Amino acid sequence: MTITTLDELLRDEKNGDSTTYVSLNAAGVACVLAVSSDTGARIVHWGADTGARTPAELQQLDLSVAPPLATNGVDERVIASILPEGRTGWTGAPGIAGHRLDGGAWTPYLVPTALRVDERADGTTVIVDAADLENGLAVRLDVEMDAAGVMRLRAELTNTGETPYALDALELALPVPTLADDILDFAGRWANERTPQRQDFVVGSHVREGRHGRTGADAATVLSVGARDFSFDSGEIWSMHVGFSGNHRVAAERTFDGTRLLRGGELLLPGEIVLAAGESYESPWVYAVHGVGLDAVAARFHTHLRARAAHPTSARPVVMNVWEAVYFNHDLDEITQLADLAAEAGVERFVLDDGWFGARRDDTAGLGDWVIADDVWGDGRFGRLVDHVNGLGMEFGLWFEPEMVNLDSDLARAHPEWLLQAPGRIPVPARNQQVLDLTHPGAYAHVRDQISALVRGYGIGFIKWDHNRDLVDAGSTRTGRAGVHAQTLAVYRLLAELRETFPALEIESCSSGGARVDLGILQHTDRVWASDCIDAHERQQIQRWTAQLIPLELIGSHVGEERAHTTGRRLDLSFRAASAVFGHFGIEWDLRTASADELAELREWVAFYKNMRPLLHTGTLVRRDLEDGALWMQGVVSPELDRAIFAISLRDRPATWPAGSVRLPGLDATRTYRVSAAGPGALRTVDPRIVPAWWTEGLVLSGASLAAAGVQIPALQPDHTALLLVDEVRA
């Protein structure tokens, strides 16, 4: 660790040089920081590695990007620091917005006091301390770059004054170059999360606010800007993600002088953060990734997550969830039958969903009372189910919604003050439920202890942790203030405590499906439920774009029944299963209604997934749009480049048919590979009107040929997939 004091930062000021430069470099990415008394901490360059390393080279790089004073603005160069300050002449959004309760300290002037650099094998951390002595504020800024080239930044603001300081916003900003002309982020709704949307990067601010009290089905998720018409494999891209599970804001801002920024942080509700003397607020991590093509950006995120100490390393088990099979109709004999069929299919984790506790016979009652329902599971029936599941060789999992409560519950009747609420009124109901304020010590202990008793008493190995409503009018009766920030941190604490108490316990983040998918919740959970929609046609888009942030092994993906419950669309089992394979595979289907042929085919798909998961859950994702978007290609290439699997799916009827050759990217151009038809039923037809000439015997081609010329695929009908397995031919 290198520590530079303020005196050292300024020691050369008499010679006109008061700036210290630090370059963070990894995996072809560079972030050059400049720290000085007049501009604070700013980013000179973030993007492809320039090779500049010495102080002289970095100073010249800084000089090269300095624009002329041609804006008819202030008489000095206006620079947006990582926490932009209005006192420099910056007229865009400030990094710190706040004030003393008397109206003072509303325009900070932060001067660096220390610079610390820690260079390690797994990355570099830079810490900048700064202070505004006149206004009584201090900031600690953390900037990290890991070995994958992923940057993350956060700031901590401390009130060093004597009177309270109300903080309205603390947002970090990163500059992007003027070639960033396109914006891509995501919209969405329940059962249709992560719908991509593109637009021009025009003057002004493209602001995406999440005010749901959770991440939100309509969250931007990853906000990307880049070269015109950037795609999966081309165009320079800069992306930002706010790793927080509560209210948040991310924006792309372009000012009148040509400055373009990405900025993000927590969205604070009015009066939510008021710092007393000596108190601090720490922002969530803001993640920043650069790459050429969306696949390169996704690969960096995936590598970052896979490098975590807590990242799942065991084979992701095949899951059976009973929700769409039985809903609230719990019966020991019927669910035991499902368990038997699941075990026969090769399921490894069996999950009992909503309806097992308290008065929970429908969605109007019982939330908050996490005790076994006597009328359904009493007289030892619950224990017999757990023992039966375990006896079949499957792990037992259980559904909870710990942050929620029905008014018709013993908990709400006993402790109405434990509900998040505005003074004098209960929030509008959603799914007949309210939110339990986990910042109340009693409420926190109630949930922790009831969950712990069940996990310990029945050896539960997996929790599906649901969260089915937005936090509106979410005030705390304990403080009288808006409570989303504190609630989010309390949820993190609860998850962390449970995982510390039960190290083998795995937890899934579910929130009305995919409404809590972010890198904050993934610090405490082992997978996300991408959507309540199991329609494979819809799921292909949801999973494709969820994977822009997180790798396939963390994305729960299930095979539903022939007629999708959320859309009514009917799809063949081959398409449903092939779509689910590209994720953490599971089943959500009343297998008692399946035919013998369907059960046999399902067993084949389960076996296929088990064979493919070492590749799917460690490799590099590649995606392409073909035939004007009617044909999608998705593949995973092993880290050693010796194996790959590709799924080619026809999602719509193109203008011409059949499709042309499909290129298979990502392999080693100099190696030789065998391409084979893959998946259950792949070779059941040899009709030359359907399959290409090579289909039954396979092909042997170089990686260069596969990338440049590609291969012909079967004449697919809409909502069908062809799977190709590629293996290196070794001498």
N, C-alpha and C positions, 0 to 999 in steps of 0.2 A: 504494500500500500504506500503510495506516494502522497504526501500532504504538502500543499502549497498554501502559505498564509497570504493574507491581504497585502502585507508589506512586500512580499515577493511578487505578487501580481502587479504591483505598482512601482517596483523598484526601478524599472527602465522608463518611467513616464517622462523623465526629463529629457530622454532621447527620442520621445515621440512614439515609444512602443510600450503600451500598457496592456497588451492582449496576450493571453496564454491560449495555445491551441492544443486540443487533444483529438486524436483520431482513433475511432473505434472501427475495427475491420474484422470481417469474418465472411467466409464463403462467397467472396466476390462482391460484398456490400461494404460501404464505408459511410460513417457518419462523422463529420468533422465539426467539433464544437469549438466555439471561441468564447472565452470568458474575459470580461474586462469591466472596469469600473463604470464606464459610461453606458454600455449596452447590456450588462448582465450576461447571462448565458444564452447564447444563440447558436443556431445551426447554420454553418457555412455551406455545407453540402450533405445531402442524404440521397444515396442512390448507388450506382455502380462504382466500384472501387477505382479511384483515380490514380492510385499508386503513390500519392503524396504522403510523406511520413515526417520529414524533418521540419523543424519550426520555420525554416526559410521557405520550404515548398508549400507549407500550409498557409503561410502569410501571403505568398504569391497567389495561391488559389483563392484566398479571401479577397484579395485585390482584384482578381479577374472577374468576380461576380458582382462587384460593387457598381450600381448603376449611376449614371450622371444625375445631377440635381436639376432635372428637367420637368418636374411635375407641377411647378408653380405652387408648391406647398411650403413647408418650413425650410429654413436655410441650412439644415444639416441633413445628412443621410438618415432616412427613417428606416429603422430596422425592427422587424418583429422578432422579439426574443422568444424563447420557449414559453415564457409567461409574458405576453406582450403588454407593454405599459404605455398608457396614454401620454405620459410626460415626455416621451421621445418624439412626439408628433404622430404616433400611430393612431389612426382613426377607425381601425377595424375593431373587432370584438376584443376586449381586454382579457388577459389571462386571470387576473384577480379582480373580482367585483365584490365590494363590501364597504363597510363604513362603521365608525363608532356610532353608538346610539344617539350621540349629539350631532351627528352628521359629519364629523371629522374623519380623517384618514381615508378619504375616498379615492385618492390618487397616489398609489404607492411609488416609491423611488428606492428600489432594491439595489444595494451595492454588495458585490461578492465579498465574502470574508474568508472563505477557505475553499480549496479545490483538492479533492482526493481521487486518486486513480488506482484501481485494483485490477491488474491484469492476471488472468488465470487461464488454464488450459481450456476451460469450458466457456470462456467469455471474458468480457471486460465490463467493469462497473465504474461509473464516474459519479461522484457526489459533489454537488456545489451548494455551499451554504451562503446565504445572502441575508442582509438585514436592512431595514429602514428604521433607523434609530429615532428619527423625528416622529414617525407615525406609530412606532411601537409594534413593528411586525418583523417576523423572521421567517425565512423559507429554507427548506432543505429540498433540493432537487436531485432525484435519482435517475440516471440514464444507464441502461444496461444493453449490451448486445451479446447474444449467445453464439455458440459455434455454428448455428444454422443461419446466422445473419438476421435473426429476429431481434428487433429493438423493443424494449418496453420502458416507459417513463412514468414517474409519479412525482407528486409534490406534496410536501407537508408544510402547512402554514401554522405558525405559532403566534399567539397574541402576547407580545412582550410588554404591552402597555398596562396601565392600571385600571382601565375601564373596559367594559365588554365590547367586543367587536363582532358585528353581524356579517357573516360571510354569505354572499349570494351565489358566487360561482368561483371555481378554481379549475381552469381548463388549460391544457397543454397544447401547444401549436407546433407543427412541423411544416417547413416550407417544401413546396414541390415546384418543379420548373415549369416554364411557360408552354412546353410541349404537351402538358397534361390538359387535353381538350375535352375528354369524355369523363363522365361520372357513371359509375355502376354501384348500385346498392340494392336493397331488397325491401319489398312490401310484404303483405301477407295478412292472413286472418286465420281463425280457427279452421283446422283441417286443410289449410292451403298456405302453409308457412313458406317463407323464403322464395317469394316470387320476384324474379329479377326485373329491374327497371333501369333504363339508361337515359341519359340526357346530356346536353352540352354543359360544359363548365363555363357559365356566363358570369358577368360581373354581378357581384352580390354574394349572398350566402345561401347555400343549399344546406338547410338545417334539419336534422332528423332527431326529434325529441321522443324519448320513451317516458311516458307519464303513467304507466300501468302499475307502478310499484313492483313490477317484475320486468324481465327483459322484454317480453311482448312478442306475440305472433307476427306483428308488423315491424319488428325491429330491423334497422338497417343491417345489423349483424357485422358485415364487413363493408366499409365504405372505401371504394377504390376509385382512383383517378388515374388517367393514363393517356397514352398516345391515341390519336383518333382511330376508332374501330379496333381497339385492342381485343384480343381473343384468348382462347385457352393456350395457344402456343406462340403468340406474337404480341408485340407492343410492350413498351416499358410501362410499368404500373407501380403506383404507390398506394398502399392500403393501410387503413386504420381500423382498430377494433377497441371498444371500451370494455374492459374485462370486469363488468359489474352487473349484478343481478337485480338491482333496483332501478330507480329512475336514472336516466343518463341522457347525454347529448353528444352527438357527433356531427361535424359540419365540414363542408368544403367551402372555403371563402376566397373570393377573388376581388381585390380592391382596385380602385381607379388607377393606381400606379403600376399595375401588372403583378403585384404580389399575389401568390396563390399559396394557400395554407390548408392543411388538414388540422382540425382541432377537436378535442374531445375531453370528456370528463363526466362526473356525476352531475345530474340535474337536481339542484337543491330547491326544495319547496320554501315558500316565504317563512322566514324565522326559524328554519329547521336547524341551522347551525349558528349559534351565538356563543362565541368563545369568551369565557371569563379569563381574567389575568392568568397567564401561564398555561392555558389550555391550547390544544393543537387539533387540527383537522388534517387527515391524510387522504389524498385523492385515491381512487382506484388506479390500478395499472392501465395505462393506455398502450396498446400494442401497435407497432408500426413495421410494415414489411414491404420490401421492394423486390421486384423480380421482373423478368421478361416473360409475359404471358401469365394468365390466371393459374395455370397448373404450377408454375414455378413459385408463385406466391403461396398457393395451397401447400406445396411441398415443404416450404419453410415453416409454416404453422404446424404441420404434421410432425416434422422433425423436432421442433421445439417441444411439443406435447409428449412425444415418445421418449424424450430425454429426461422427463421428470422422474424423480425417485419413486413417486406414488403411481406412476402409470401402470395399468394392468399388464402383467407379463404372462399370466397363465392363458391357455387357450380359451377364447371367449365361448362360454357354454351355450348350447342350443337351448332356447327358452321356450316354455309353454306358459302363456298367460291366459287365464280363463275368462277375461272380461267379456269379449264378444261371444263367448260360448254360452255363458249363463247369466251375465249381468248380475242383478241382485238376487236371483233365484238360487240361493245356496242350499244344497242338500248333500249330505255325506255320501250317499250311494252314487248319486250322479257324478259328483266331482271325483270320486274314487274311480269310476269308469273312465273319466277323462284322463286321470293319471295313468291308468293302465295302458290306454291307447297312446298316450304321450311317450311312455317308456318304450313301447313297442316301436315307435317311430324313431327312437334314438335321442329323445329329449334328455337334457342333463340338468335343467333347472325348471322347477314347476312353481308358478306364482299364483297365489290366491289373491284376487283383486277385491275391490270395494264390496262391502256388505257383510263382513264377518264379525262386526263389533257392535256393542251397545244396542240402540234401537234402530239401527241402520238397515231397514228393510227397503228403503227407497232413498232418494236424495234429499228428503226433507228433515231428517232427524239423525241424531247420533254422533255427528262429527265432534270430536273433542273427547269422547268417552272411549278411550282405547283399551277396552276390556272385552274379552270374548263374549259374544252374544249367547246367553243361555238358551234362548228359544230355538236357535239354529245350530249352535256348536257346543252346547252344554253337555253334561253327563259324559265328559271325556271324548266327545266326538272330534273336537279339534285336534287333540293329541293323537287320536287314532289316524286322522288324515295325515298329520305330519309323519307319524311312524310309517304309514303305508307308502308315502312318497319317498322317504329315505330308504325304505326297504326295497324299493324298485331301483335304487341306485341314483336317485335324483336329489338335488339340493332343493330345500323348501324356501320359497320367497313369499313375502307378504306386502300388501299395499297399505300405505298410510297417507294421510293428508294432514301432517302435524301442525301446519300453520293456520288451519281453518277450524271453524266451529259452527254448528247449527244452533240457532236460538232454541230449538227444541232439543236440548241436551242437558244432562245433569251439570256439565261444566258451565254452560252459559247461565243456567238458573242460579248456580252457586256464586258465580263471579262475573256479573255483567260488566264490572270495571276492567276486566281483562280483554275486552274487545276494543280494537282500534276504532276510534270514533271522533267526530267533531263535537264540541260541547253542545249538549242539548238535543242531539239527534243521532240515531243509529244510521250508518251508511245504507244506501239503497242495496237491497239484497241481490246477490248473483248466485245462481244455482242453489238458492235457499240458504246461503251461508254467509258468514262474516269472517273477519280475520282476527286471529288470536294474537294479542300483543306479547310477543316473546321477550320484550324488555322488562316485563314484570317478573321479578324473581320467582314468584309462585307459579305463574303460567309456564315459564321455562322449565322449572323443576317438574311440574305435572307432566308435560310432554316427554321430557327426558326419561323420567322414572317409569312411565307406563310403557314406552317403547323398549327401554332396557329390560324390564321385567319379561316381556314377551320374547325378545331376542335371546336372553339368557335362559329362560325357562323352556323354550322349544328348540333351541339351537338354530334359529333362523339365520340363513346365510346371505340373504338378499332382501333389500327393501326397495320397493317402487315408491318413491317420495313424490307425491302429487301436489298440485297447487292450482286450484281451479277457478280463481277469481282475481280480478284486478284489485289493487289497493286504492280505493277512492274515499275521500273524506277520512283519510287514515291518520287520525290524531291519537296521541297517547293521553290517557287519563292520568298517567303518572306525571307527565311534564306539562300537559296542555298544548304542546307543540305538534306540528306535523311529525309523523313517526316513521316514514318510509326508510330513511337512512339508518336509523337505529334498529329497525326491524330487520333490515337486510343483514347488518352485521351480527345481529343475534342469531339469525338462521345459520350464518357461517359458523358461529361459535358452537351452536348445537350440533351441527354436522361434524365438526372437528372433534367435539367431545365424544360423540358416539363412536367415531372411527378410532379414537384413541382407546376407548374402553373395549371395543370389539374389533381388533385389528384385521380379522378375516372377513368382516362384514363388507359387502359391496352394496352401493346405493346408486339408484338410477334417478336422474333429474327428469321428472315429468311435470308439465305445467299446462293443463288443457291441451296436452300433446307437446308441441315444440315451442312453448312460450317462455321457456327459461333455458336457452341455449347460449352460453357465454363462457368465457374463460375464468370468470369469477366463480361460478358454481362448479366448474370442472376442477377447481383446486380441492373440492371436497366430495366429489362424486366420481363414479366409475363408468357411466355411460349416460347418454341423453335419449329420451324418447322423442324422435324427430317430429311426430305428428300423430294425432288420433285417427287420421285417414290412412287406412291400410290398402286402399285402392292402388294397385301397383302402377297404373298409368300416372296418377297424381304423385305417388311416392317417388317415382324416378326423378321428377323435378325437385321435390323436397329434399331428397337425399343427395342429389347432384350438387345442390347449392349449400346444403348444410356442410358438405365436405369441403367447401371453400375455406372453412375455418378448422374443422376437426376431422381426424382420420376415421376411416370406416369402422374400426374396431370399437369406437365409442358411440356409434349411431345405431340405436335399436331399430330393427327392421324385421317385420313379421309377415308371414304368409297368412292371409285371411281366407275366408271362404269364397266360393265362386262369385257370389253376388256381394259386392262391397257394401258394407252397412252404411257408410257415410255418403256414397254417391249413387248406389244402385247399379253401377256398371258391372257387367259380367266379363270375367277374364279367365283364360285357360290357366290351369295350375302351372304349366311350364313357364308362363310369363310371370305369374305371381312369385314363384320360387326363384327364378333367375334374377328378378329384381331384388328380392330380399337377401340373396347371397352376398350382395355388395353392401354389407353392413355387419352388425352383430345380429345374426340370424335367429329368428324365433317363429313361433306359431301362435296365432290367435284365432281359433276356429273350433267349432263344436265338432270334433272328430267323430262323434257318434253318428253324425249325418253323412259322413264321407263314405263313398263306395269302397269296396275291396280294392278296385283298381287305383283309386285315388290314394288310399293309404299306402299301397305298394309303391306308387310313384313318389309320394311324400318321403317315404323311407329312403328312396334313392337320392332325393335332393338333400336330405339331412346328411347322408353319408358323403355326398359330393361337397357340401359345405365344410364338413370336418376335414376333408382332404385338402381343401383349398384355403382354409383360414390361416395357415402359417404364411402363405403368400399374400392373401388379401389384407392381412393385418400388420404387415411389416413393409410392404412395397410402396412404390411411388405411383400416385394416381395420375392417369392421363385421360383427357376428355376431348371430344371433338363434336362439332355440329356439321352434319352432311346433308346433302339433298335439300338445301334451303331450310334446314332445321327439322325436316321430317324424319331424318335418321340420326340417331345418337350413337356415338361410340364411347364406351367407358372401359378403361383397362387399368390393370395394376401390374407393374413391372418389379420384379424382385430387386433388392438392393445389390445383389451380385450380378444382375443383368443376365441371369441364366434361365429365367422362367418368367412367363407372363400369362395373364388371362385377360381376354377381351370380350366384352358384351356389346353386340351391335343390335340395337332395338329400333324397329320401325314404329314411330309414334303417330304418324299421320300418313295419308295417301299423297305421295309426291306427284308432281306433274308428269314425270316419266317413271317407268317401272319395267324391269327390276332395277335396283340401285346398281351403280357402278362399283368398281374395285374400292375397297376400304384400306387405307394405309394404316399400318400398325407401328406407331412411333415408340421411342423410348428404349429400344434395344441397342446392343453394341453393333455398330455397322460392320465390324470386321469378323464377327462370329457367324456361325451357321446354325440355323434353327429348324426344328420340325414343327409344323403347324398342323394341329389336329382338331376335328370337330369335338366339342366337349359338352358335358352335361347329360343327364338322363334323357334318353330318347333321341339323342342327336343323330344316330344312325338308323333310325327306324324307317326312314324313307330314302330311297335311292333314285327317285323319280327325277330324270334330267330336266324336267320342266320346273323343278323346285330347287334342287341342289346343284352347285357347280361341279364341274368335271373332277376336281381334286378332292371332293368332300369325303369320300369313303376311304381313300388311301392316304390322305394327307399330303403335305408339301414339305420340301426341304429347300430353304432359301436363306440367303444372307440377311443380316439385320438391315443392311443398306437397301436390299431389294424390298424388304417388307415395309420400310419407311418411305421409299420412293415410288414403288409400283403398287404395293399392297396386294390384296387377294380379293377374288370375287366371293360373295356371300350368298346364302340361299335367297330365293324370291320370297321374302317375308310378307305376311299379311300384317296390317296394323295391329299394334299391341302384341307383338311376338318378338322374341329375342333369339339370336344365334350366338352361341358361346364358342370361342376359339381358345385353345390352349397352345402355348408356344414354349417349347423346351429346347435348350441348347443341345446340339449334336456334338458329342465329345468323341475324340479320336480313340 
